[in-house]
Amino acid sequence: MVVLGVRCSNKDFTYVLMSGSKSKPKIHISDKIAYPRSYAKPRSLWWFFQEIEQIITKHNIKKIIVKGFEGPTRGKTYEERVEYESAVFIAAAKNGISAVFRKVKSTIAKDLGLKGRAHYLQTKLNTSVITGYVEKPEKEKDAILAAWSELI
């Protein structure tokens, strides 16, 4: 089964498609896509919804993990990112996917067999099973870790 990991920000989103197991994860596709700059918020959210829906249908996705926002929970930055994260859930629901999870780093760590401490992802997780992981940008790492945490 291919798992979709998504990491939203206020300017772009990063996604990764993974399969395999926790001990042998395999990345199929990884990409970072910028939101259109000239779009008003409703149109931008609609565009994003359609992008996620296209990924879901093209790759027959059955499970989605969204890397949840962990910053301050007030203000425009938080609101915007949560809006984009919500669009993922709506696209999943429209396509009959009920296995959609929003995870923060401590939950990801726990699901990867660590003790549920976010900093263990950097200090104790063996990422050598994913080729080139160390050189990847942080947003891509977040999407990878989210998807990896749901592999069996």
The 8 nearest C-alpha neighbors of each residue, nearest first, counted from 0:
[[1, 18, 2, 61, 19, 60, 62, 17],
 [0, 2, 18, 17, 60, 16, 3, 61],
 [1, 3, 17, 62, 16, 146, 63, 18],
 [4, 2, 63, 16, 15, 146, 64, 62],
 [3, 5, 146, 142, 64, 15, 14, 145],
 [6, 4, 14, 65, 142, 13, 66, 64],
 [5, 7, 66, 13, 142, 12, 65, 14],
 [8, 6, 12, 80, 84, 5, 11, 13],
 [7, 9, 11, 80, 10, 12, 6, 83],
 [8, 10, 80, 11, 79, 76, 7, 12],
 [9, 11, 8, 34, 33, 12, 7, 36],
 [12, 10, 33, 34, 8, 32, 9, 7],
 [11, 13, 7, 32, 31, 6, 8, 33],
 [14, 12, 31, 6, 30, 5, 139, 32],
 [13, 15, 5, 4, 30, 29, 142, 6],
 [14, 16, 29, 4, 28, 3, 142, 143],
 [15, 17, 3, 28, 27, 2, 26, 1],
 [18, 16, 26, 2, 25, 1, 27, 15],
 [17, 19, 1, 25, 0, 24, 2, 20],
 [20, 18, 24, 25, 23, 150, 17, 21],
 [19, 21, 23, 151, 24, 150, 22, 18],
 [20, 22, 150, 23, 24, 151, 147, 19],
 [21, 23, 20, 24, 128, 19, 151, 150],
 [24, 22, 20, 21, 19, 25, 128, 129],
 [25, 23, 19, 20, 21, 18, 22, 26],
 [24, 26, 18, 17, 19, 27, 23, 129],
 [27, 25, 17, 28, 16, 18, 24, 15],
 [26, 28, 16, 17, 25, 29, 15, 18],
 [29, 27, 16, 15, 26, 30, 17, 14],
 [30, 28, 15, 14, 16, 27, 31, 26],
 [29, 31, 14, 13, 32, 15, 28, 139],
 [30, 32, 13, 12, 14, 33, 11, 29],
 [31, 33, 11, 12, 13, 30, 34, 14],
 [34, 32, 11, 10, 35, 12, 31, 36],
 [33, 35, 11, 10, 36, 32, 43, 47],
 [36, 34, 37, 38, 33, 43, 46, 10],
 [37, 35, 38, 34, 33, 10, 39, 43],
 [36, 38, 35, 39, 43, 34, 40, 42],
 [39, 37, 43, 36, 42, 35, 40, 41],
 [38, 40, 42, 41, 43, 37, 36, 44],
 [39, 41, 43, 42, 44, 38, 45, 79],
 [42, 40, 44, 43, 39, 45, 38, 46],
 [41, 43, 45, 44, 39, 40, 38, 46],
 [44, 42, 40, 46, 45, 38, 41, 39],
 [43, 45, 47, 41, 46, 42, 48, 40],
 [46, 44, 42, 48, 43, 47, 41, 49],
 [45, 47, 43, 49, 44, 48, 42, 50],
 [48, 46, 50, 44, 49, 45, 43, 51],
 [49, 47, 45, 51, 46, 50, 86, 90],
 [48, 50, 52, 46, 47, 51, 53, 45],
 [51, 49, 47, 53, 52, 48, 46, 54],
 [52, 50, 54, 48, 53, 49, 55, 47],
 [51, 53, 49, 55, 54, 50, 90, 48],
 [52, 54, 50, 56, 51, 55, 57, 49],
 [53, 55, 51, 57, 52, 56, 58, 50],
 [56, 54, 60, 52, 53, 58, 59, 57],
 [55, 57, 59, 53, 58, 54, 52, 60],
 [56, 58, 54, 55, 59, 53, 60, 52],
 [57, 59, 60, 56, 55, 54, 1, 53],
 [60, 58, 56, 55, 57, 61, 1, 54],
 [59, 61, 55, 58, 62, 1, 2, 3],
 [60, 62, 96, 59, 98, 63, 2, 1],
 [63, 61, 98, 2, 60, 99, 3, 96],
 [64, 62, 99, 3, 4, 2, 100, 98],
 [63, 65, 100, 4, 99, 101, 145, 146],
 [64, 66, 101, 5, 67, 4, 6, 100],
 [67, 65, 6, 102, 145, 101, 103, 5],
 [68, 66, 103, 102, 101, 65, 69, 6],
 [67, 69, 70, 66, 103, 80, 81, 77],
 [70, 68, 67, 103, 71, 72, 104, 77],
 [69, 71, 68, 72, 77, 73, 76, 67],
 [70, 72, 73, 69, 77, 74, 68, 76],
 [73, 71, 77, 70, 74, 69, 78, 68],
 [74, 72, 71, 77, 75, 78, 76, 70],
 [73, 75, 76, 77, 78, 72, 71, 79],
 [74, 76, 78, 77, 79, 73, 80, 72],
 [77, 75, 79, 78, 74, 80, 9, 73],
 [76, 78, 80, 75, 79, 74, 72, 73],
 [79, 77, 75, 81, 76, 80, 82, 74],
 [80, 78, 82, 76, 81, 77, 75, 9],
 [79, 81, 83, 82, 77, 8, 78, 9],
 [82, 80, 84, 78, 83, 79, 85, 77],
 [83, 81, 85, 79, 80, 84, 78, 86],
 [82, 84, 86, 80, 85, 81, 79, 44],
 [83, 85, 81, 87, 86, 82, 80, 7],
 [86, 84, 82, 88, 87, 83, 81, 89],
 [85, 87, 89, 83, 88, 84, 48, 90],
 [88, 86, 90, 85, 84, 89, 91, 51],
 [89, 87, 91, 85, 86, 90, 92, 99],
 [88, 90, 86, 92, 91, 87, 93, 85],
 [91, 89, 93, 87, 92, 52, 88, 48],
 [92, 90, 96, 88, 94, 89, 93, 87],
 [93, 91, 89, 95, 94, 96, 90, 88],
 [92, 94, 90, 91, 95, 89, 96, 52],
 [95, 93, 91, 92, 96, 90, 52, 55],
 [96, 94, 92, 93, 91, 97, 61, 90],
 [97, 95, 91, 92, 98, 94, 61, 62],
 [96, 98, 99, 95, 92, 91, 62, 61],
 [99, 97, 62, 96, 63, 100, 61, 64],
 [100, 98, 63, 97, 64, 62, 88, 101],
 [99, 101, 64, 65, 102, 63, 98, 62],
 [102, 100, 65, 67, 64, 66, 99, 103],
 [103, 101, 66, 67, 106, 100, 65, 107],
 [102, 104, 67, 106, 105, 66, 107, 69],
 [103, 105, 117, 107, 106, 108, 102, 116],
 [104, 106, 117, 115, 116, 108, 107, 103],
 [107, 105, 109, 108, 104, 103, 102, 115],
 [106, 108, 104, 110, 105, 109, 148, 111],
 [109, 107, 115, 105, 111, 113, 106, 110],
 [108, 110, 115, 113, 106, 112, 114, 111],
 [109, 111, 107, 148, 112, 108, 106, 113],
 [112, 110, 108, 148, 109, 113, 107, 21],
 [113, 111, 109, 110, 108, 114, 115, 124],
 [112, 114, 109, 108, 115, 111, 119, 110],
 [115, 113, 109, 116, 108, 112, 119, 105],
 [116, 114, 109, 105, 108, 113, 106, 117],
 [115, 117, 105, 119, 118, 114, 108, 109],
 [116, 118, 105, 104, 119, 120, 108, 115],
 [117, 119, 120, 121, 116, 122, 105, 104],
 [120, 118, 122, 123, 121, 117, 116, 124],
 [121, 119, 124, 118, 122, 117, 108, 123],
 [122, 120, 119, 118, 123, 124, 117, 125],
 [121, 123, 119, 120, 124, 118, 125, 117],
 [122, 124, 119, 120, 121, 125, 113, 118],
 [125, 123, 120, 126, 122, 121, 119, 113],
 [126, 124, 127, 123, 128, 120, 122, 121],
 [125, 127, 128, 129, 124, 132, 133, 130],
 [126, 128, 129, 125, 130, 132, 131, 133],
 [127, 129, 126, 130, 23, 125, 24, 22],
 [130, 128, 127, 132, 126, 131, 24, 25],
 [129, 131, 132, 128, 127, 126, 133, 26],
 [132, 130, 133, 134, 129, 135, 127, 126],
 [131, 133, 135, 134, 129, 130, 126, 140],
 [132, 134, 131, 135, 126, 127, 130, 136],
 [135, 133, 132, 131, 136, 137, 140, 130],
 [134, 136, 132, 133, 139, 140, 137, 131],
 [137, 135, 139, 138, 140, 134, 133, 132],
 [138, 136, 140, 139, 141, 135, 142, 134],
 [139, 137, 141, 140, 136, 6, 13, 142],
 [138, 140, 142, 141, 137, 136, 13, 143],
 [139, 141, 137, 143, 138, 142, 144, 136],
 [140, 142, 138, 144, 139, 143, 145, 137],
 [143, 141, 4, 139, 145, 5, 6, 140],
 [144, 142, 140, 146, 145, 141, 147, 15],
 [143, 145, 147, 141, 142, 146, 148, 140],
 [146, 144, 142, 148, 143, 4, 147, 64],
 [145, 147, 4, 143, 148, 144, 149, 2],
 [148, 146, 144, 150, 149, 145, 143, 21],
 [147, 149, 111, 110, 145, 146, 107, 150],
 [150, 148, 147, 146, 151, 145, 110, 2],
 [149, 151, 20, 147, 21, 148, 19, 18],
 [150, 20, 21, 149, 19, 148, 22, 147]]
